Amino acid sequence: MFQAPVRKSKARSGFAMLELIFHITVRNLRKSSGSAVMGLLLSILQALIMIGMFLLMFSLLGMRSAAIRGDYTLYLMSGIFMFTTHVRTISSVSKAEGPTSPMMKHSTMNPIVVIMGAALASLYQQVFAAAVILFVYDALISPLTFDQPVQAMGMLLLGWGTGLGVGMIFKALMPWNPTAFTMISSIYQRLNMIASGKMFVANMMPTSLLAMFDWNPLFHVIDQGRGFIFLNYNPRYSSIEYPIKVMLVCIVIGLMGEFYTRKFASLSWTAGK
């Protein structure tokens, strides 16, 4: 009934938080489909469907000539994997437990744990799906070669990081008007189907058209990622610095918004009832 308070060192508190993030990550993996394994299989199936859809569409429209010289399927997969990692992270983080969720009533829970648990679950699903698909393609269909695999993986992580930052902003805004901001988040994710530039090669785009995509950090991530994947492609109209800056700014704004929302959550919800 009575417990003596235990003073924890910073290292012990840090490990306790990491353990909690791990458990929240596993919970998020199981939450959508009731099983972590089923969730991973669904991620693989969704990625395969998207790859097959774009292969069919590009073949029917005769757009294969616009691709980078190299493996055409890898060209498509490079854009799709970074796109899905970005948008799924936005969706997962924006829908994570809010300040009024029963889960947040536990004393050990805090916004960082919830956000990182949702983001890491999404990252794990997408990286696992990409690894399985690439392995099967390399083993059964055609050998794959990456010019700079470590840097290419870094671009995938940068796409995840920008998705984390944008998702944090939506998560902070969501409790104030769930219907409106859920719709805006969905529109942003759908817009990235085209605005991410995964169907185009930046070096081949006219300047007037390039201005329509240049604002999007995911456009830079995908273009730079293809520069690291393909030996014969050198990105000229994108940069790594821009998505890094956008990611850091969005994370800071998202944290500020999250703590502001938690501070006034009870007042806003009470006023709305």
Disulfide bonds with the S-S distance in Angstrom:
none
